[in-house]
């Protein structure tokens, strides 16, 4: 059996092993495959029966041309890079990795929040630049420092990651409220209530048509003045032009973002020039422990498929 991994570098830049896949078939791993070059994708898949992708699109044209494919594994939770209806028509099973990064993503959301509250990196750089040594006072700070205890975190999307983020926020002394159309919990309120009452808003919802642009000029207008916004879920949840205007006006005090609408970020993204906007390069999922868990689940997905008991299928 031939197995092809089209874009393995971000999952395994060299600190993990592909041996789990190698035990199941003849494996070829490409670090990167051009996202907008279906001809290259088709050539690299060839007559492989198993294909793994992270962000390389597998559209109908690719599936039509690669008639040997029986199983597609997505090295991520989101699977919109695969034309699932086309795969379904062709009898191709498609699996994803639904829950490998809960702890890592929640941890990153809080890391973004704490950096906004304390600007630890900035102040460390200032010390190393000699500013403390030459300071007339025994301490200094360049930004308002924020204590979180007693403040309210509103979480949009209260699944596994949202609940984990909430538990950490509670440990910091915060009150937690949440909005989720599909979850019932004592923390849950309607969206308008969450927008009105939250000092910090964290986005942990999937990207669906109804959630795309959920943060926009109208919802921002309902927020508290000086709210902090966190997003390490999906970039298109935010209308970036509207957030930029809110940051520059001070309506939103600060934003901590690990995702943007187009990745890698475009040089003309307005948030690159917005006030108090912390942006990291989509690394919430990337701790080694989290990537190893992803690898293990991806291998197990294939093992279970080959055993006739497939799991984590998005087109059962």
C-alpha positions, 0 to 999 in steps of 0.5 A: 500500500502506498501512502503519501503525505503532501505537507508534513513539515509543520506537523513534523519538522524533524522532532517526531518520527513517521515510523507509525506510517512506515509500518503500514505501507510504503511511505513518501513524505513531502515537506510542502506541496504548492497550494495552488498547483493541482498538477503537482498534487496529482503528480505527487499522489500518483497511484497512492491509496492513502493520502494525508494532507494538512493544508494542501487542497484536495478538490474534485479535480485531484480526486478525479485524476487520482483514481486509486485513493481509498482513504484521505487523512487530514492532519488537522481538525478542520477538513475544508481543504478536502472536497468531502462530497466528491470523496463521498461520491467516489467511496473515499473515506475521509478522517480528521483529528478532532481533539488532539490540541485541547490543552495546548490551544487553551493554554495559548489563549491564556498566554495571549491574555497574560501577555496583553495584561503584563507585556512580559516580553516587552519589559524583559527587552527593556531591561536587557536594553539597559533601561532598568539599570539607568532608571531613577526608580526601582521599577517601571512599566510602559503599559497599564498592567491588568489584574484579571481576578474579578473580571468576566471572560466571555467564551464564544464556543463552549466545546472542549477547548472553550471549557478548558480555557474557562477552567483556567480563567476560573483558576485566575479568579475570573467569572466565566460566561459562554455562548454556544448554540449547541451546548447547555451549561450553567455558564451559557448566556445569549450572545448579546448578554455575553457581549455586554458583560464580558471584560475579555472575549475569547473565540473558540467556535468552529468556522461555519457560515453563521459564525463567519464574521461574528465579530464585526462592527455591530457586535463590537458596538455591543461590547464594553469599552476597553474589552480584550479580544482573543482569537486562536480558533479561526481567522475569518470569525473576525471582520479584520477591518472592523477590529482594526478600527475598534482597536485604533479608536480604543473601543477594543483595548487589545487583541491577542490573535493566533489566526488571521483570515489569510495565512500566512498573513498578507502584508496588507492585513490592516491588523499589522498596523492596529494599536495593541494588536498581538499576533502570533503565527498560528502556533496554538496547536504546535507544542511537541506534545500536541503534535505527537498526539496528532501523529498518534491519532492519525496513524490510529485512524489509518489502522482502524480503517484498514481493520474495517472499523474506521474512526473519526470519519467526517463522511461516515 
